[in-house]
């Protein structure tokens, strides 16, 4: 099984080209020796870190039973993986139905749109690198292959079972977040009958715009999450929050001036009136 993994080394090198195009590989990324090929490469990216750069962490699982973890702004560290896990990983990759794993398309809002994290898996296979991106494919985390990879990756995180990785410096960003109520959703709402819950499509069709108070410049614009919540990273300062107007929607809670402090979340819950009567 180890020989099968090494046979995939040349094919897997093309993965770095893919990562570079997507801005996920950095000059600091640990490059494994060619005689110890990668089995799987996992990139977690999203949110803002120091210097207003996107946060990203790349973990490379090597055939030798070592994982190398590189976070933005941190020193690369390695941690051991058991021979049993490596052999199981090789077996699952060899037998995986990647067509089935990549079939369900992702139909929601990519978490990176609201300061969340997207996980991207790149597997070494006899047919070449196979990529499963969380914002393109509905990842089945219960699938044996994905579940095993998640376990291995999580072991290298701070507090995991592996060696403790050096965390990236604390971000100077602050956060704005809250919950949005949307309604009415139907012309007539009966007394005593709870109003319907907004569907994910209703939520993601609405959004907010944030402007810098002192200059009036747009700081960010984003859609709501499928559950009508939101959270966005912003540099410390004063901002004016407005509704990203769609049709006849309006909000009596907006515009609103908020202050963002480093390392803290400013909560702003609000309501959007759809104008349906």
C-alpha positions in Angstrom: 0.0 0.0 0.0 2.9 2.4 0.8 4.2 1.7 -2.8 0.9 2.7 -4.3 1.2 6.0 -2.4 4.7 6.7 -3.7 3.6 6.0 -7.2 1.2 8.9 -7.0 4.0 11.4 -6.1 4.6 12.9 -9.6 0.9 13.2 -10.3 0.2 15.0 -7.0 2.8 17.7 -7.7 0.3 19.4 -10.0 -1.8 20.1 -6.9 0.6 23.0 -6.0 -0.2 24.6 -9.3 -3.9 24.5 -8.5 -3.3 25.9 -5.0 -1.2 28.7 -6.3 -3.9 29.8 -8.8 -6.4 29.9 -5.9 -4.1 31.9 -3.7 -3.9 29.2 -1.1 -0.2 28.2 -1.4 2.4 30.6 0.0 6.1 30.9 -0.2 6.2 29.6 3.4 4.4 26.4 2.6 6.4 23.4 3.7 7.5 21.4 0.6 7.8 17.7 1.3 10.7 15.7 -0.2 9.9 13.9 -3.4 10.7 10.6 -1.8 8.0 11.2 0.8 5.0 12.1 -1.3 1.8 13.7 -0.1 -1.2 11.5 0.4 -3.7 14.3 0.9 -3.5 18.1 1.2 -6.1 20.0 3.1 -6.5 23.8 3.0 -8.7 25.7 5.4 -9.2 29.4 4.4 -11.5 32.3 5.1 -11.7 35.3 7.4 -9.2 38.0 7.9 -5.9 37.8 9.8 -3.1 40.2 10.5 -2.5 42.8 7.8 -6.1 42.3 6.5 -4.8 39.1 4.7 -7.1 36.1 4.4 -6.5 33.5 7.1 -5.3 30.1 5.7 -3.9 26.9 7.0 -2.5 24.1 4.9 -1.9 20.6 6.2 0.0 18.0 4.1 -0.3 14.4 5.1 2.8 12.5 3.9 3.2 8.8 3.1 5.8 8.4 5.8 3.2 9.0 8.5 3.9 12.7 9.2 1.6 15.7 8.8 3.1 19.2 8.2 0.8 22.1 9.2 1.5 25.6 8.0 -0.7 28.6 9.2 -0.4 32.1 7.9 2.0 34.0 10.2 3.1 30.9 12.0 6.0 28.5 11.9 5.3 25.2 10.2 5.1 22.3 12.6 4.8 18.5 12.1 3.0 15.8 14.0 3.0 12.0 13.7 0.2 9.9 12.2 -0.1 6.2 13.1 0.9 3.6 10.6 -2.6 2.2 11.0 -4.2 5.5 10.0 -1.8 5.9 7.0 -2.6 2.4 5.7 -6.3 2.9 6.2 -6.1 6.3 4.4 -4.3 4.7 1.5 -6.9 1.9 1.3 -9.8 4.4 1.4 -8.3 6.5 -1.3 -7.7 3.5 -3.5 -11.3 2.3 -3.2 -13.1 5.7 -3.0 -15.8 6.6 -5.5 -14.7 10.2 -6.0 -17.4 10.7 -8.7 -20.1 10.1 -6.0 -18.2 12.2 -3.5 -18.1 15.1 -5.9 -21.7 14.7 -7.3 -23.8 16.7 -4.8 -23.2 20.4 -5.7 -22.9 23.0 -2.9 -26.0 25.2 -3.2 -25.7 27.5 -0.1 -23.6 30.6 0.6 -19.9 30.0 0.8 -18.9 30.5 4.5 -16.0 32.7 3.3 -18.7 35.3 2.3 -19.4 35.9 6.0 -15.9 35.4 7.5 -16.3 31.6 7.7 -14.0 28.9 6.6 -14.0 26.7 3.5 -12.1 23.4 3.6 -10.6 22.1 0.4 -9.4 18.5 0.1 -6.8 17.4 -2.6 -6.2 13.7 -2.8 -3.4 11.9 -4.5 -4.9 9.1 -6.6 -3.5 6.9 -9.4 -5.5 9.1 -11.9 -4.0 12.3 -10.6 -4.9 14.9 -8.0 -8.6 15.0 -7.1 -10.0 18.2 -5.5 -13.1 18.4 -3.4 -13.8 22.1 -2.5 -16.4 22.8 0.2 -18.0 25.7 -1.6 -18.3 23.7 -4.8 -19.3 20.3 -3.5 -21.6 19.3 -0.6 -18.9 17.5 1.4 -20.2 14.4 3.2 -18.2 14.5 6.4 -19.7 11.2 7.5 -18.1 9.4 4.5 -15.3 7.1 5.8 -12.5 8.8 3.8 -13.6 12.4 4.6 -14.1 11.5 8.3 -10.7 10.0 8.6 -9.0 13.0 7.0 -10.9 15.3 9.3 -9.7 13.3 12.3 -6.1 13.5 11.1 -6.3 17.2 10.4 -8.1 18.0 13.7 -5.3 16.2 15.6 -2.9 18.9 14.5 -4.9 21.8 15.7 -4.3 23.5 19.0 -5.8 21.2 21.6 -5.8 18.3 19.3 -4.3 14.9 19.9 -1.1 15.7 17.8 1.6 18.1 18.5 0.3 21.6 19.3 0.8 23.8 16.3 2.0 27.4 16.7 -1.0 29.6 16.4 -1.1 32.6 14.1 -0.8 36.0 15.8 -4.0 37.4 17.2 -6.0 39.2 14.6 -6.4 43.0 15.2 -9.9 42.8 13.5 -13.2 43.2 15.3 -16.5 41.7 14.2 -20.1 42.9 13.5 -22.8 40.2 13.8 -26.4 39.6 14.6 -29.7 38.1 13.7 -32.1 39.5 11.2 -35.9 39.0 11.3 -37.6 39.1 7.9 -41.4 39.5 7.3 -44.2 39.5 6.5 -43.8 36.5 4.2 -47.5 36.3 3.3 -50.2 38.8 2.7 -52.4 37.7 5.7 -51.0 36.5 9.0 -53.7 35.1 11.4 -53.8 36.1 15.0 -52.4 33.3 17.2 -50.7 31.6 14.3 -46.9 31.9 14.3 -45.6 33.6 11.2 -43.7 31.3 8.8 -39.9 31.0 9.1 -37.9 32.6 6.3 -36.4 30.0 4.0 -32.6 30.0 3.3 -33.3 31.6 -0.1 -35.3 34.4 1.5 -32.4 35.1 3.9 -29.5 34.9 1.4 -31.4 37.2 -1.0 -31.0 40.0 1.5 -27.8 41.6 2.7 -26.2 44.6 4.4 -23.7 47.3 3.3 -21.2 48.8 5.7 -19.7 52.2 5.2 -16.8 54.0 7.0 -18.4 56.8 9.0 -15.5 59.3 8.5 -15.0 58.9 4.8 -18.3 57.4 3.6 -16.4 54.8 1.7 -17.9 51.3 1.4 -16.1 48.9 3.7 -18.0 45.7 2.8 -21.1 44.3 1.3 -22.4 40.8 2.1 -25.5 38.5 2.0 -27.1 37.1 5.1 -26.5 33.5 6.0 -29.1 30.9 5.2 -30.5 31.2 8.8 -30.7 35.0 8.5 -27.7 35.6 10.7 -24.5 37.4 9.8 -21.0 38.0 11.0 -18.3 40.0 9.3 -14.7 41.0 10.2 -13.8 44.8 10.2 -10.9 46.8 11.3 -11.5 48.8 14.5 -13.4 52.0 13.9 -16.8 53.6 13.4 -19.2 52.4 10.7 -22.6 53.0 9.3 -24.7 49.9 8.5 -27.4 50.1 5.8 -29.7 47.7 4.1 -28.6 46.4 0.8 -31.9 47.5 -0.8 -33.7 44.8 -2.8 -37.1 45.7 -4.2 -39.4 47.3 -1.6 -37.6 46.0 1.4 -36.9 48.5 4.2 -35.8 48.5 7.8 -36.7 50.9 10.6 -33.5 49.7 12.4 -31.2 51.1 9.7 -29.1 53.1 9.1 -27.2 52.6 12.3 -23.8 53.7 13.4 -21.7 51.1 15.2 -18.3 51.0 16.8 -16.0 48.0 16.2 -13.3 47.2 18.7 -10.3 44.8 18.1 -11.0 41.3 19.2 -14.6 42.0 20.1 -18.0 41.4 18.4 -20.5 44.2 18.2 -24.0 42.7 18.0 -26.7 44.4 15.9 -30.0 42.5 15.6 -32.5 44.1 13.2 -35.7 43.5 11.3 -36.4 43.8 7.5 -39.9 44.6 6.3 -40.6 43.0 3.0 -43.5 45.3 2.3 -45.9 42.4 1.7 -49.4 43.4 2.8 
